[in-house]
């Protein structure tokens, strides 16, 4: 009888004892193909020797120090490595322990930015229906997965939501992708007017919707329209690339393919590749400088943020994933996958898209 509170209280899951490359082995010796990398996490496979060595080396030097009193070589090195691959003005990195924590930090820093800027009336956070940003209360409030929200609805923060950009379900008869994207994006414009000028702090969206819709990108042009609306109304754009970032879409970050920049970026999962729990929130220079020149401190934090062992693993993950040849390989395999799916499933009565 296990002492653990498992996700399913009626089922005892198999006991995983080791991993090798793309396989996990249980206590009975059965081998499992880890096709999804867990929850889209283990993108470098299991038992990577470089990861193991980096973690061992850091443990031998320094396992932990509190970020209120010290920075560490591991955190500084990982931050610099990540920043080197980000387009400016995204440049200041906060390392936390999960995607949910990254989203929580993003929402809170957006609020603090406007308070420090002299716009305390900006209190609304806008997300999209059929989205997922994490299971902590702030992240769940911003998300639009009604099934995950239902039980906790009385506890959630008041957040606003607009429609998802889901062309397969939402595009009208004879409506072009471009027209559909503009129409759905305009809901943010209309909401900004409805709530009142200068009252929205941030709009939060997954660049590619992950768990709730199943890897659904927006139509081309949608995020450019969203960026323009945010700029016009002074709204910060938070992009959640916890699942789709770090090479999964054939570019290091999915937003690069739309030719836009967020004000705040959230990444996780592949950042530690399953070897350590680590995520990051990255802010633009204007967000950072406004708070630096105001109170001088982000009023938020966690005990294990910028954990040196996790940061050592993140540095290895960044170096491996950001290689141009690997990103190109991902793009090629993506084309191979979609072509294979079309060949196998085109015309199937249970497959529409």
Secondary structure, DSSP 4 states (H G I P E B T S, - for coil): ---S--SSTT-----EEEEEBTEEEETT--EEE-TTHHHHT-TT-BS-HHHHHHHHHHHHH-S---TTT---HHHHHHHHHHHHTSPTTEEEEEEESSHHHHHHHHHHHHHHHHHHTT-TT--EEEEETT----SSHHHHHH---HHHHGGGGGGS---EEE----HHHHPPTT--HHHHHHHHHHHHHHHHHHH-TT-EEEEEEESEE-TTTTSEEPPTTHHHHHHHHHHHHTPEEEEE-TTT-TTTTSSSSGGGGGT---SEEEE-GGGTTTSS--EEEEEEHHHHHHHHTTTSS-S---TTTT-HHHHHHHHHHHHHHT-HHHHHHHHHHHHHHHHHHHHHHTT-TT---
